[in-house]
Amino acid sequence: MKKTKFDTLFLLILSTILVACTNNPVTIIPNLAIKPTPVPIISEFQKGVAYTSWWHGEYSSPESDLTLTNVIKPLGVTWVSVIVTCYQDNIKSTAIHCLPDTKTPTDDDLVHLIKFIHAQGMKVMLKPHIDISSGESRWRGNIGFENDESAWQAWFASYAEFISHYAILAQANQVDYFVAGTELGKTSPRVDQWRTLIKKIRSLYSGPITYAANWGEVFDVNWWDDLDAIGVDAYYPLTDSNQPTASQLKEAWNPIVSRLGKLSQQWNRHIIVTEIGYRSIDGINQMADTTGTPVLDLQEQADCYQAMFNAFQGQKWWQGVYWWNWTIDPKQGGPANTDFTANNKPAENILRFYFGAPLRNLATPLP
């Protein structure tokens, strides 16, 4: 067969590639199926709290404005995670619906809140949630449809409509960070659908994007390379004790922090603790069922705050933390309160110290 100029050129290129491969063998990285794509990194550490409302009109109220100026900003907070929640009937429902006449903050509420936070010199992470209205399981992490492909398609179509709405709102109001999803552990193995969804979000919103994985899910997400950071809602059980020492809490964090560091290195992404929090009750470090009548324990809450900061401090891959949760009530918290807020409790001064704000004289002693 007569050789053409094309055949000769092809053989020359092929031989060059073979020589190059022989002289420069490929290094195989274990446990990394996808080579991460480098992205610009936000260098600013995010000193954050989660700001919550499950009722329309609250985010645009005078009480909310007062809480942001007099309670949250003085903590040294530089970022506020704004939670907006829509709903599906149960974990097998394929339709997501928002309730702006009742439980879902309206778009006007969100626009007011975002603008007000920016006016205070703080930045906004918009974090849409899905809650379950009824059924035995009310946790979003159990949303799933096994092998029912038509149900999966219908749910992702509804989710895309839901999340796109808030991506457009985020772009129009210069939101500084956007969360594509929160704790949807049974959906995250649907890699292709999540990649398509993130591509859609990026067509609507130009800022950085993350996903807030539940602590038990974060190591199983295989599409972190499509995002700008790894997000983790870090409600890790720490010890088996109701009276753990500070050193026991710190030791419990050490292997977790080590694994998160390796995950950051694997995907070439910083890690944001998109949610973490502790109620001021006895045994909260175990993250066990806290229904019934919990026993007030301000010290354990403060010790858990301290242990988390001790464990993460100085980790170069750690990009921020958002503490759960502050509501719109400027009088929330206090020494008799058993909820998550650290307001007017010893944990508040732990937060102030690490966020670089002046400490307060509180009614209860410091840890």
MIPA-904402 format. One record per residue (C-alpha): residue in one letter; x, y, z. Coordinates in steps of 0.2 Angstrom, whole numbers, padded with zeros to 4 digits, always signed. Layout:
aXYZ...
This chain:
m+0000+0000+0000k+0007+0017-0005k+0011+0028+0010t+0004+0046+0010k+0011+0062+0018f-0003+0059+0031d+0003+0042+0035t+0021+0047+0037l+0016+0062+0049f+0005+0050+0059l+0019+0038+0062l+0031+0052+0067i+0019+0058+0080l+0015+0041+0086s+0034+0037+0089t+0036+0053+0098i+0022+0049+0110l+0029+0032+0113v+0047+0038+0117a+0039+0051+0128c+0029+0039+0138t+0044+0027+0140n+0055+0041+0146n+0042+0049+0157p+0031+0035+0165v+0014+0040+0171t+0012+0042+0190i-0004+0033+0196i-0012+0042+0211p-0022+0029+0221n-0040+0032+0226l-0042+0046+0214a-0052+0042+0199i-0054+0060+0193k-0039+0073+0192p-0045+0089+0200t-0045+0105+0190p-0037+0119+0199v-0049+0134+0203p-0046+0151+0210i-0046+0150+0229i-0055+0163+0240s-0041+0167+0253e-0052+0176+0265f-0056+0165+0280q-0075+0164+0283k-0080+0168+0301g-0098+0163+0300v-0114+0159+0308a-0130+0151+0301y-0145+0163+0301t-0162+0154+0301s-0180+0158+0299w-0194+0146+0294w-0208+0159+0292h-0211+0172+0279g-0208+0190+0284e-0196+0187+0298y-0180+0191+0288s-0186+0208+0283s-0192+0213+0301p-0185+0226+0312e-0180+0212+0324s-0170+0204+0311d-0161+0220+0307l-0157+0223+0326t-0151+0205+0328l-0139+0207+0314t-0132+0224+0320n-0132+0221+0339v-0130+0202+0341i-0121+0194+0326k-0109+0207+0319p-0102+0211+0337l-0096+0192+0338g-0083+0196+0324v-0094+0187+0311t-0088+0192+0293w-0100+0179+0284v-0118+0175+0287s-0125+0159+0280v-0143+0163+0275i-0155+0148+0276v-0170+0147+0265t-0181+0131+0266c-0193+0123+0254y-0202+0107+0256q-0207+0090+0249d-0221+0080+0256n-0211+0064+0261i-0194+0056+0256k-0202+0048+0241s-0210+0064+0234t-0203+0070+0217a-0210+0088+0219i-0202+0101+0229h-0213+0116+0233c-0209+0133+0242l-0222+0140+0254p-0219+0159+0253d-0236+0162+0261t-0231+0153+0277k-0215+0144+0281t-0203+0149+0267p-0195+0167+0267t-0201+0176+0252d-0189+0183+0239d-0192+0200+0245d-0187+0194+0263l-0171+0187+0256v-0167+0203+0245h-0169+0214+0261l-0159+0202+0271i-0144+0201+0259k-0144+0219+0256f-0144+0223+0275i-0130+0210+0278h-0120+0218+0265a-0123+0235+0272q-0116+0230+0288g-0100+0225+0280m-0103+0206+0280k-0104+0194+0266v-0117+0181+0262m-0118+0163+0259l-0135+0158+0252k-0139+0140+0258p-0156+0133+0251h-0162+0118+0261i-0176+0105+0258d-0186+0099+0273i-0198+0085+0273s-0216+0089+0278s-0223+0071+0284g-0218+0053+0286e-0208+0043+0298s-0192+0050+0291r-0191+0069+0291w-0172+0070+0287r-0167+0076+0269g-0153+0064+0269n-0165+0050+0266i-0173+0057+0250g-0170+0043+0237f-0179+0032+0225e-0168+0016+0223n-0170+0009+0205d-0184+0020+0200e-0176+0030+0186s-0192+0039+0182a-0193+0045+0200w-0175+0051+0200q-0178+0060+0184a-0193+0069+0190w-0185+0073+0207f-0169+0081+0199a-0180+0091+0187s-0190+0098+0202y-0174+0101+0212a-0166+0110+0197e-0181+0122+0196f-0180+0125+0214i-0161+0128+0215s-0161+0138+0199h-0173+0150+0206y-0161+0154+0221a-0146+0154+0210i-0154+0168+0199l-0158+0178+0215a-0141+0176+0221q-0133+0182+0205a-0145+0197+0205n-0141+0202+0223q-0122+0199+0222v-0122+0184+0235d-0104+0180+0239y-0106+0161+0240f-0119+0149+0234v-0123+0131+0241a-0129+0119+0228g-0137+0107+0240t-0137+0102+0258e-0136+0084+0266l-0144+0075+0251g-0133+0059+0254k-0144+0047+0245t-0144+0058+0229s-0125+0062+0229p-0120+0045+0221r-0130+0051+0205v-0114+0059+0199d-0119+0063+0181q-0135+0072+0187w-0126+0082+0200r-0113+0087+0187t-0127+0093+0175l-0135+0102+0189i-0119+0112+0194k-0116+0116+0176k-0134+0124+0176i-0131+0133+0192r-0114+0140+0185s-0124+0147+0169l-0135+0157+0181y-0123+0162+0195s-0105+0168+0193g-0099+0167+0211p-0091+0152+0220i-0101+0136+0223t-0100+0122+0236y-0111+0108+0242a-0114+0105+0260a-0111+0086+0263n-0117+0078+0279w-0102+0072+0289g-0105+0054+0285e-0107+0058+0266v-0092+0070+0263f-0079+0056+0258d-0091+0048+0246v-0095+0063+0235n-0086+0060+0219w-0089+0077+0210w-0080+0089+0221d-0069+0094+0206d-0084+0103+0199l-0085+0114+0215d-0075+0128+0222a-0073+0121+0239i-0078+0105+0249g-0092+0109+0261v-0096+0098+0277d-0109+0099+0289a-0098+0093+0303y-0110+0085+0317y-0097+0072+0321p-0101+0061+0337l-0085+0064+0347t-0086+0053+0363d-0097+0041+0373s-0097+0052+0388n-0109+0064+0395q-0095+0072+0405p-0080+0073+0392t-0064+0082+0397a-0058+0096+0385s-0043+0084+0380q-0055+0070+0376l-0065+0081+0364k-0049+0087+0356e-0042+0069+0354a-0059+0064+0346w-0057+0077+0333n-0039+0073+0328p-0042+0058+0316i-0057+0067+0309v-0046+0082+0305s-0033+0071+0298r-0045+0063+0286l-0052+0080+0280g-0034+0086+0277k-0031+0071+0265l-0048+0074+0257s-0043+0092+0253q-0027+0086+0246q-0035+0073+0235w-0047+0085+0227n-0036+0101+0228r-0050+0110+0236h-0051+0120+0253i-0064+0114+0265i-0077+0125+0273v-0087+0119+0288t-0103+0124+0281e-0113+0119+0297i-0108+0114+0315g-0117+0117+0331y-0120+0111+0349r-0135+0113+0360s-0131+0118+0378i-0136+0101+0385d-0128+0087+0394g-0121+0074+0382i-0122+0085+0366n-0105+0080+0360q-0112+0062+0357m-0124+0069+0344a-0136+0056+0350d-0155+0058+0350t-0159+0073+0361t-0178+0071+0362g-0187+0071+0379t-0181+0082+0393p-0163+0087+0391v-0152+0093+0405l-0145+0110+0404d-0126+0110+0401l-0118+0126+0396q-0100+0120+0400e-0101+0105+0387q-0107+0117+0374a-0092+0129+0377d-0080+0114+0378c-0086+0108+0361y-0083+0125+0353q-0066+0126+0361a-0061+0108+0355m-0067+0111+0337f-0056+0127+0336n-0042+0119+0344a-0042+0104+0332f-0044+0115+0316q-0034+0130+0320g-0019+0132+0309q-0025+0119+0295k-0020+0128+0279w-0035+0119+0270w-0048+0126+0282q-0057+0140+0274g-0071+0144+0286v-0084+0139+0298y-0103+0143+0300w-0110+0140+0318w-0128+0134+0319n-0139+0144+0323w-0144+0161+0326t-0163+0166+0324i-0170+0183+0321d-0174+0186+0340p-0161+0198+0347k-0165+0191+0365q-0161+0173+0360g-0151+0162+0371g-0146+0165+0389p-0140+0155+0404a-0156+0144+0405n-0158+0141+0386t-0154+0123+0379d-0155+0127+0360f-0140+0128+0348t-0137+0147+0349a-0122+0152+0359n-0129+0169+0362n-0127+0175+0381k-0119+0158+0385p-0100+0154+0389a-0098+0147+0371e-0101+0165+0365n-0085+0171+0372i-0076+0156+0364l-0083+0161+0347r-0078+0179+0350f-0060+0175+0355y-0057+0165+0339f-0067+0177+0328g-0056+0191+0335a-0070+0201+0344p-0069+0208+0362l-0075+0196+0376r-0091+0200+0386n-0095+0199+0404l-0108+0186+0404a-0119+0180+0418t-0111+0163+0419p-0092+0160+0421l-0080+0156+0407p-0074+0139+0404
